[in-house]
């Protein structure tokens, strides 16, 4: 049934040459508070924006800062509390902004510093904080720092990067892989000092003939790694972070933060398994170039620096978010630091959302109830009282619609993913377009690929263009309302005519309305904001169930998610949680089988159904929080 009136308003932005159709505030609104206070990040809904792809305001086919500003009303209406903007600094765009040539400016294709300041100011009006991507591991090779460093071995900036003279090509222990990259040194043939591999293909060492030295790059050769053992590097990078905090940013997402340090002995990394990767390089265990302990010392000092910012320039704490792909949940714990020496507030838990793939398609292979039950339980029990950060979509991975969908029940499965993201005890991080079910649109021809990793790895590795296509706002033009330029930087997928914000705003059963309702419940119900989480019905192979319970005697929330294509019955017993209720009031459901009051001991769930209910914290007949709703 319809939950609320839907009103569509047309918002005109002065620098946009065409109308942007944006849903207005619904007929019913909530007085529930947005994320506030010193721990605002615990209650916030975060939203990643890839600036090239969100909104083009000047008709050049590339998204920009003014485009983001024009869409803040939509984000506020959705319930977003903070946006993380992928790099918008000056850059040669080899890695689309992750190769930075100036940390204290805006790339002209995205706008100006004045545009950025307007974005921050408008964000405050819409109760949306601005978080920036900060790339600390490396710079662009076009950064003035590296230009100086590569000009002479005696230049003061030379030691800001990682250099090696290499080793003689015939030295004992030199691997066949190193010999692929032989160079003419001043005293004969030399090769890189070890077998380290770039994540984007080839040796991680690049030869500079004028210096007769190699420099190290974990990523592209145009992204030389900084040497964080040099205190001048830390000083310069912290100054860049202060530059943006002085302008009002609410914090930073720290790109590739575990890779700041490398083994000073430059030992060969061990082979992880036989064979080669998509680029033809050996598959190594990167124990000498990833997660070295020195990074924690840096993070402690960084957190201390960020914590010095008072509430005068922008309310509340500055947050540090880490890009932390780790082997298990327990490995997240050190990244939070200690009470005496805190580090990140929110290291990303990638295990829930990105370690569940079991194949290209097929719900039974991918949407695995045991996986989600185990990883959600680990996030609740293995990192103490720290706040998890969950993410299912980002700019580096195929979209969750494709990874978890079975091709038949994709919408219902997407609602399951959204339900976990927004009802688990965690800070949720969304990715633009996730809320409308945007799909991965992988190029079919190598000549269409923009991402360098797809160019070098084709056809085994097709790159990341597919998850970076323009946001689909409406069907007003073939650019889905993203741009007035017919030649957008990446093509708009053909499904834009039905998968877009405008059409889904008008459909009460849409994925977009499901996200809006989940975010509303998260704001309105104290147990979903602050409550602990306990996994229920632990031996059910098809259904994931859990309860969120607050300590203030407010109503508890129960979540049940059927991850199978067959109807299921969940058996939910709350007695171990001190709850005497045997029935629950439906708050939100997807699927026709569950509505109104439900008996928890035998809760029916349609195939791929999501259900959220409320139970009293005192007695079965007590009044529950929130009225019954459903999609």
Secondary structure as UniProt FT lines:
FT   STRAND          8..11
FT   TURN            14..15
FT   STRAND          20..23
FT   TURN            38..39
FT   HELIX           40..43
FT   STRAND          45..49
FT   HELIX           51..54
FT   HELIX           65..70
FT   HELIX           72..78
FT   STRAND          82..85
FT   STRAND          90..91
FT   TURN            94..97
FT   STRAND          100..102
FT   TURN            103..104
FT   TURN            108..110
FT   HELIX           113..125
FT   TURN            126..127
FT   STRAND          129..135
FT   TURN            141..142
FT   HELIX           144..149
FT   TURN            150..151
FT   TURN            153..154
FT   TURN            156..157
FT   HELIX           158..160
FT   STRAND          163..164
FT   STRAND          167..168
FT   TURN            169..170
FT   TURN            172..173
FT   HELIX           176..179
FT   TURN            180..181
FT   STRAND          183..185
FT   TURN            186..187
FT   STRAND          188..191
FT   TURN            199..200
FT   STRAND          205..208
FT   TURN            209..212
FT   STRAND          213..216
FT   TURN            221..222
FT   STRAND          225..226
FT   TURN            228..229
FT   HELIX           231..245
FT   TURN            246..248
FT   STRAND          251..255
FT   HELIX           257..259
FT   TURN            264..265
FT   STRAND          271..276
FT   TURN            278..279
FT   STRAND          282..284
FT   TURN            287..289
FT   HELIX           294..307
FT   TURN            311..313
FT   STRAND          319..322
FT   HELIX           329..332
FT   HELIX           333..336
FT   STRAND          346..349
FT   HELIX           351..354
FT   HELIX           363..366
FT   HELIX           369..381
FT   TURN            384..385
FT   STRAND          389..391
FT   TURN            395..396
FT   HELIX           400..404
FT   HELIX           410..423
FT   STRAND          427..431
FT   TURN            432..433
FT   HELIX           434..436
FT   HELIX           446..448
FT   HELIX           452..457
FT   TURN            458..460
FT   HELIX           465..467
FT   TURN            478..481
FT   HELIX           494..497
FT   HELIX           501..505
FT   TURN            508..509
FT   HELIX           511..524
FT   HELIX           526..530
FT   STRAND          532..536
FT   TURN            538..539
FT   STRAND          543..549
FT   STRAND          556..562
FT   STRAND          568..570
FT   HELIX           575..577
FT   STRAND          583..590
FT   TURN            592..593
FT   STRAND          597..599
FT   HELIX           600..602
FT   STRAND          603..605
FT   TURN            607..608
FT   STRAND          610..615
FT   TURN            620..621
//
